[in-house]
Amino acid sequence: MTLNFWKMNGAGNDFVMLDNRDLALSLSTEQIAQLCDRHRGIGADGLLCVEPATEGGDFKMRYYNADGSEAEMCGNGARCFGSFVNRLHDGKLTLVRFETLAGMISAEFEGDQVRINMSAPHGLKLATDLPVAGDVLTVHSVNTGVPHAVVFVEDLDTVPVKAWGAGLRYHDAFKPKGTNANFAKVLAPGSISIRTYERGVEDETLACGTGMVACALIHHELTGAPSPVTVLVKGGDTLRVGFTENPPHEYTDVTLFGPADFVFQGTVTL
Ligand SMILES: N[C@H](CCC[C@H](N)C(=O)O)C(=O)O
């Protein structure tokens, strides 16, 4: 089987993009993992497929992590998905709505920047002390399309991201599906920096869109910082998270604004 693909990245979170509007492709978990393998394949944090809509959107977005597991949503991937679909339509789209397992998402375009309207966050829980890798961490959590644990720290450079990240990823508190793990530092009111250990990548990534949203909302919960919150990620990009809180502790109009870059196009034979 020969596949035409694009390689894209959203703030350093990188993806293989496939056009499967004709549903001719049916890749196994192993094949997806092979394509994402950084030594034996193209290399990516995840893979996104464009499929025909079935629930009133313009398209359906399928997202798979590097280990081949399907996830409900991917914030950086959604920006890339929107740009990819726009490229498939010669750049003529101004807004595209797409179905995900987390609900309907929409993308609007401003140059090479994309604004994603996220699904409604749920399951917000603040300040639980949990034993993690021999330490006790104060952990917040929220589902922003996928589950996220958030820990605020004083120094991001010395955080044991792999040890604490894996400890939270598989923690009993987040069973059975597990969680992504984010470590955040307040730079100033309304400005944070984060590092993320991603479920399904099983490692730190250069950025995590749903993680940025989770950290921004919890920063607002803890400090009252108004919308938008800016988020500096490991890869060096700064993105913006917008939201409306109404009623208290419930969020609508949640948006993520940032880059979506095409890197190269290719064919691969499996
Ligand atoms: N690894 C995540 C999905 C991708 C999230 C991340 N890449 C983003 O940009 O939101 C999970 O399995 O929950």
The ligand as an SDF file (V2000), in Angstrom:
LIG
                    3D

 13 12  0  0  0  0  0  0  0  0999 V2000
   -1.8950   12.4100   23.7420 N   0  0  0  0  0  0  0  0  0  0  0  0
   -3.2480   12.9090   23.9770 C   0  0  0  0  0  0  0  0  0  0  0  0
   -3.9120   13.3130   22.6560 C   0  0  0  0  0  0  0  0  0  0  0  0
   -3.1560   14.4240   21.9450 C   0  0  0  0  0  0  0  0  0  0  0  0
   -3.0830   15.6560   22.7760 C   0  0  0  0  0  0  0  0  0  0  0  0
   -2.1080   16.7100   22.3070 C   0  0  0  0  0  0  0  0  0  0  0  0
   -1.1900   16.3490   21.2630 N   0  0  0  0  0  0  0  0  0  0  0  0
   -2.8270   17.9980   21.9550 C   0  0  0  0  0  0  0  0  0  0  0  0
   -2.2920   18.8140   21.1820 O   0  0  0  0  0  0  0  0  0  0  0  0
   -3.9310   18.2310   22.5150 O   0  0  0  0  0  0  0  0  0  0  0  0
   -4.0810   11.7970   24.6370 C   0  0  0  0  0  0  0  0  0  0  0  0
   -3.9500   10.6390   24.2770 O   0  0  0  0  0  0  0  0  0  0  0  0
   -4.9000   12.1530   25.4860 O   0  0  0  0  0  0  0  0  0  0  0  0
  1  2  1  0
  2  3  1  0
  2 11  1  0
  3  4  1  0
  4  5  1  0
  5  6  1  0
  6  7  1  0
  6  8  1  0
  8  9  2  0
  8 10  1  0
 11 12  2  0
 11 13  1  0
M  END
$$$$
